[in-house]
Amino acid sequence: MVENRPWLTWLTHAVLVIGVLVVAFPIYVTFVASTHALFDLVQVPMPLWPGDKFVDNYLQALTAGLGEGSGTQAIGAARMLFNSLVMALGIAVGKIAISIIAAFAIVYFRFPFRMTAFWLIFITLMLPVEVRILPTYKVVADLGLLDTYAGLIVPLIASATATFMFRQVFLAIPDELTEAARIDGAGPMRFFFDIVLPLSRTNIAALFVILFIYGWNQYLWPLIITTDQSMLTIIIAIQRMLAVGDDQAEWQIVMATAMLAMLPPVVVVVTMQRLFVKGLTGTEK
């Protein structure tokens, strides 16, 4: 039995509130900075209340975020948000599709060197993108995939972690379901789509959230293979906005772009929060 201690309840809530404030304050400062003119931001102290440039700054960020220079046209955050969205969705869907099929084959099919294949996939966890960046770039360049969505997505869609997680999910499915499906005349693909996929729904949702954020936050790979300014992702764009040399960075536009960059991951997490929690803490079996 848990004792009723009001002071402990008050202390717990105070710690939670302080924690929320510590996490939220930098985001609040970013939002405030995105609503002021540059002149206000370089003053001391910096304003801590929203200004009157909200619409102007966000419209400029969306339409002309990187501005014009060196003969290039202005590229707004809207285009770069679209690039990041395509990349994140492609990586998340691709990783899930390949991993769930690989795990299904490893668990439900008997073929030579089945477990060897699984452990070879698992060993690739020790080879992150940074380790194989040069040969991967050479392959992508030889295939003519630089500055393309395929070049951004395909080298990153293999996932040993997702394959391992789906394998564990499939091993937990009762054998009686497999036998019942076989008796009813269901083939492998019918069993996969009618039984395996519905039972894996929450796990797919949880992995989708994790992999979407992973793809959205990619920095090194897009930085290397994108030279066309129209193919930049939003993360790279923020870095480019700060690389102004001796000039003054347009901090109000940088902060507006940063706020825009946070919106899609937040929407995905909030929308799929319930399935995400279920996928990590339990199953529907």
Protein Blocks (a to p, Z undefined) as FASTA:
>chain_A
ZZddfklmmmmmmmmmmmmmmmmmmmmmmmmmmmccfklmmpccddfbdcfklmmmmmmm
mmmmnopeehiacddfklmmmmmmmmmmmmmmmmmmmmmmmmmmmmmpccehklmmmmmm
mmmmmmcfklmmmmmmmmmmmnopghifklmmmmmmpcfklmmmmmmmmmmpcfklmmmm
mmnopafklmmmmmmmmmmmmmmmmmmmmmmmmmmmpmklmmmmpmbfklpcfklmmmmm
mmnojaccdfklmmmmmmmmmmmmmmmmmmmmmmmmmmmmmccZZ
